[in-house]
Amino acid sequence: MQTSLANKINSHDIALLKNIEQAIFPPLPRSFAALMEMYEVNYMQLRLLCGDIKSLKGCYTSKQANGIALRLEVLEQSNHTSILLLTYDFSVNEDPRPDLQIQIYHDSRQANVISCRCKFVGEQAAIKALNDESQLLCHWRANRFLFKWIKYLKRQGHQF
């Protein structure tokens, strides 16, 4: 499902995306304001990868010649939010990791990782069981991972 990026986004979105490569995060990851900025940058990055997120339905696969297939699945869709699953599409017997569930807030143009499985250690991280400072750091790490992963996927040529 390859279409031109220009057909997926409008001029307003292009203006929002212009300075994405210049996004700089403060050096201390314990800042709530910096985390909110990262949510905005992740939204812009996902728009570059997926186009119009509101119009997505079902499951999509992006396959590059020398790489592992990437799967994007729309788990929930409403007027104001969407929940996406982004993972590699290994064979049936493999455990797909990284495996990120991402909540998209369409009105505020933000994307937040709400669930992640990145390591082969037990169950998914239970973010709600952590204290406030640990929750902030956990969200920071998960969303920073999403930021770096999407940049890598774009360099590999993935697109939905």
C-alpha positions, 0 to 999 in steps of 0.5 A: 500500500504505497502512495505518495506522501503528498497525497496523504497530508495537507499543506497545514501538516507539511508546515507542522512537519518542516522543522522535525529534524531540528527538534531538540530535547532538553538533556534532563529526561525528568521534565514533564514539559520535555515529555509533552514536546516529545509526544508532539514530535512523535506525532509528526514522525508517525504522520510522516510514516503513516500519512493521515492516521484518522483514515487508517483502518485494519492492518498494514504491512511495509516490507523492504527488500533487505529487512523484516516486514513492519506491521501497523495495526489500528486497534481502536479508532474514534474522532479524537483518538486512535490506538495503533500497534507497531511491531515487526512481522516475524514468522508465526512462531516468533515473539514480535518485539519491539511491540508498541501500542501508541495512543494518538490524540488527533486534536492536540497532535500528540502520540504517546506510547501506552504499552511496550515490549522491547526486551525478553524479560517477562510481561509488559511493563506495568507503568501504573504500578510505579511512583510518579518519578519512575512513571515519568522516566518510564514514559520518557524512555518508551517515547524516546525509543519510539522517536528513534525507531521511527527515524530508523524505519524512515531511513529503511524506507518504510511507509504505510 
